[in-house]
Each structure stands twice: as C-alpha cells, then as structure tokens.
Amino acid sequence: MADLRSSYMGIQLKNPIIVSSSHLTSSLDKILECDQAGAGAIVLKSLFEEQILADTKEDLEGVNLLAHADAMDFFQGMGKKKNLEEYLEILRDAKAKVSCPLIASLNCVTTGSWLNYADKLEEAGADALELNFFILPVNFKQNSEEIENRYMALYKEVQKRVKIPIAMKLGSYFSSLAQLAQKLSNAGVNGLVFFNRFYRPDININTMELKTGKILSEPIEISQTLHWTALLSGRVRADIASNTGIHDGEALIKVLLAGASAAQICSTLSKNGLSYISTMLKDLEIWMNKNNFPSVADFQGKLASENIDNPEFYERAQYIRAIAGLG
Ligand SMILES: Cc1cc2nc3c(=O)[nH]c(=O)nc-3n(C[C@H](O)[C@H](O)[C@H](O)COP(=O)(O)O)c2cc1C
C-alpha cells in the first residue's frame, strides 16, 4: 500500500489533501464529516476580523462588505452569529473529536489590537493558524513596498502571540511574489498557500447591472497555482500548500510533482461531495503504484523548477518557443 503521508509546516498529514477554509468547514458537524471523509487536515472557516470586532462592540453595523471577497457568505447570513466564542467552541469540540490536524483561519484587513485574540485559537487546540490577509492593490497612493510591508507586519504581530505554525494564504497580485514569499519565509512563516481565490465581480449585459462572478473555481484555474508552486517550492523555506483549481486526482499529482506539501481543495468537494476525497486519493495511489513510488516523498517536487534540467520551461524562454510554434 502506498504511503500517502506528507509533512506540512512540520505537521504530519496522513495524506496531502486539506479541505480549505470555506462553507465546508463552518460547523462542528461539517468538520467531523470532512474528517470522516479522510481529509489529511482541515482549515476551519475563517474567523473574520469584523466578527471579533463585532463581538466586542456587539455591532456589525458599518462593516466594509467589500473588504473581504470570501466574506460574502458570512455577511449573507451563513455565519452571522458565529462570534469569537462560538468559533472557539467549534474548534475545541472538533479538536476533541477529529483525528486529523485542524488549522484555524483568521481573515484580516488590519493589524489592530483584535489580533490579541489569535492566542485564543491556539489555546482552543488549533494545530496551526492560517492568515487570510488581503489588500486589493487599488489605492493609487500606496506603492507595492507599502503593501508588502503590511503583510510582513501582520505576520510579525501574530507570530508574537502564538507558538503554533503559521501559514499565509496569499493572492497572486504581487509585483514581486518571489521576494515577498522569501521575506515571509525568512521571517519564519511556516506555510504559504498559493493562491486564495478572491471574489470576482461580473456584469449582466441584459440588465446592465453588477453581479457576483463564479463562486466556485474551474479546473483550468490550476495553471497559475501549478506555475507558482513549481517556481517557488524548495526555493523558499516555507512549505507550500497549493490552492485554487485542484479538482481531481490528476491535479493533485501535478501540484505534488511541482513541489507542494499539500493541496487545499474546496470547489471540487462542493461539486462532487466529500466522498471525492477518497476518489482523489485512490487515483493518487494507483498512479504511485504504476510509477513505482512507494511514498509521496519519493516524487514530491520532482518537477519543481529547482529540480529540473530545463527550469526555463517555467519561465519566459519556453513561452516564446510556444508562441513561435503557433506561427
Ligand atoms: C463559499 C466559499 C466560502 C469561502 N470562505 C473562505 C473563508 O472563509 N476563508 C478563506 O480563507 N477562504 C475561503 N474560501 C476560499 C477557499 O478556501 C479556496 O481558497 C478557494 O475556493 C479556491 O480553492 P478551490 O479552487 O479548491 O475552490 C471560500 C470559498 C468558497 C467557495
């Protein structure tokens, strides 16, 4: 039997599939279902900065609804009552019942005093903490360094408060993603999640109104995830969890070959049900047996940029060749 174990942020996972922070992980029952379905780890639905602030102010009025892309469901009622205490209770109860590691998730837009609550997540039993910090770089007065410094500052504020491993879930809107990933890694970040999938507005041309874009990802969206996983895995200290567009066993194998320590998945489980975790793991196992890889570690990163003879394949030179081939 193939050894599917993988290590992510120093935490041993029984397999590399992590159910990502979402509606699939927003209650105790749902977390238990993910565990029973065989998840290697589970990231709890994010606790939003506004929820903590609302908890202390007892008021959600005035919350900037557009501050968080993935807060849509929260603000539309799914988690409205889930204040900090409820979140901690879910975490404590889940910790007592599940067999896989639990990663708490904080969704933040500022580095305010509310971060003092981060240690409560550790006390409640979180094995690690994932920070979902997003700045839409749309402010003409803010340069890229200022934005990146805010990511660094957030990490350092949280690092002071907890001892458990910390992952940063990043978007792809950076002009120097490699350098930021390296700076975060060197500062001690244990895991990098590439990439968060943000809210995508759309336009209805019939009513000429704005509408919400697709909430779930498509398999094609894996290409950016795969590309950056391959470019940076092994070249930064932090472990990489690939995320967005991983929809089947083949996609899982691809990100592992590119060097991911784990794959975070949400959309495919929304579409196919939680039992799809075992389908993906079965496909992984069949492929490993066929290719004589007794363990995941035997092929992880085999096709990362740093491990191949032609790393330019992941860079521009290959692109020019591909374009020339079209002519
Ligand atoms: C309904 C829904 C709610 C989500 N809520 C959160 C959240 O609270 N925190 C978070 O970090 N990501 C959240 N996400 C993003 C997912 O964790 C994941 O990053 C994204 O769906 C891309 O992965 P996928 O292609 O496997 O779906 C949410 C996604 C969906 C569809």
The ligand as an SDF file (V2000), in Angstrom:
LIG
                    3D

 31 33  0  0  0  0  0  0  0  0999 V2000
  -18.3840   29.6190   -0.3740 C   0  0  0  0  0  0  0  0  0  0  0  0
  -16.9210   29.7980   -0.1030 C   0  0  0  0  0  0  0  0  0  0  0  0
  -16.5120   30.3180    1.1160 C   0  0  0  0  0  0  0  0  0  0  0  0
  -15.1510   30.5340    1.3570 C   0  0  0  0  0  0  0  0  0  0  0  0
  -14.7630   31.0130    2.5670 N   0  0  0  0  0  0  0  0  0  0  0  0
  -13.4510   31.2030    2.8190 C   0  0  0  0  0  0  0  0  0  0  0  0
  -13.0030   31.6720    4.0770 C   0  0  0  0  0  0  0  0  0  0  0  0
  -13.7800   31.9250    4.9980 O   0  0  0  0  0  0  0  0  0  0  0  0
  -11.6850   31.8420    4.2580 N   0  0  0  0  0  0  0  0  0  0  0  0
  -10.7590   31.5570    3.2940 C   0  0  0  0  0  0  0  0  0  0  0  0
   -9.5570   31.7130    3.5430 O   0  0  0  0  0  0  0  0  0  0  0  0
  -11.1460   31.1010    2.0850 N   0  0  0  0  0  0  0  0  0  0  0  0
  -12.4620   30.9180    1.8410 C   0  0  0  0  0  0  0  0  0  0  0  0
  -12.8510   30.4370    0.6070 N   0  0  0  0  0  0  0  0  0  0  0  0
  -11.8300   30.1730   -0.4310 C   0  0  0  0  0  0  0  0  0  0  0  0
  -11.4290   28.6920   -0.4530 C   0  0  0  0  0  0  0  0  0  0  0  0
  -10.7960   28.3240    0.7630 O   0  0  0  0  0  0  0  0  0  0  0  0
  -10.4200   28.4270   -1.5680 C   0  0  0  0  0  0  0  0  0  0  0  0
   -9.2930   29.2450   -1.3650 O   0  0  0  0  0  0  0  0  0  0  0  0
  -10.9800   28.7230   -2.9650 C   0  0  0  0  0  0  0  0  0  0  0  0
  -12.2800   28.2260   -3.1120 O   0  0  0  0  0  0  0  0  0  0  0  0
  -10.0710   28.1190   -4.0500 C   0  0  0  0  0  0  0  0  0  0  0  0
   -9.9630   26.7260   -3.9350 O   0  0  0  0  0  0  0  0  0  0  0  0
  -10.7840   25.7270   -4.9260 P   0  0  0  0  0  0  0  0  0  0  0  0
  -10.3730   26.0260   -6.3010 O   0  0  0  0  0  0  0  0  0  0  0  0
  -10.4400   24.3390   -4.4850 O   0  0  0  0  0  0  0  0  0  0  0  0
  -12.2320   26.0580   -4.6940 O   0  0  0  0  0  0  0  0  0  0  0  0
  -14.2050   30.2040    0.3570 C   0  0  0  0  0  0  0  0  0  0  0  0
  -14.6220   29.6610   -0.8540 C   0  0  0  0  0  0  0  0  0  0  0  0
  -15.9640   29.4530   -1.0970 C   0  0  0  0  0  0  0  0  0  0  0  0
  -16.3910   28.8650   -2.4140 C   0  0  0  0  0  0  0  0  0  0  0  0
  1  2  1  0
  2  3  1  0
  2 30  2  0
  3  4  2  0
  4  5  1  0
  4 28  1  0
  5  6  2  0
  6  7  1  0
  6 13  1  0
  7  8  2  0
  7  9  1  0
  9 10  1  0
 10 11  2  0
 10 12  1  0
 12 13  2  0
 13 14  1  0
 14 15  1  0
 14 28  1  0
 15 16  1  0
 16 17  1  0
 16 18  1  0
 18 19  1  0
 18 20  1  0
 20 21  1  0
 20 22  1  0
 22 23  1  0
 23 24  1  0
 24 25  2  0
 24 26  1  0
 24 27  1  0
 28 29  2  0
 29 30  1  0
 30 31  1  0
M  END
$$$$
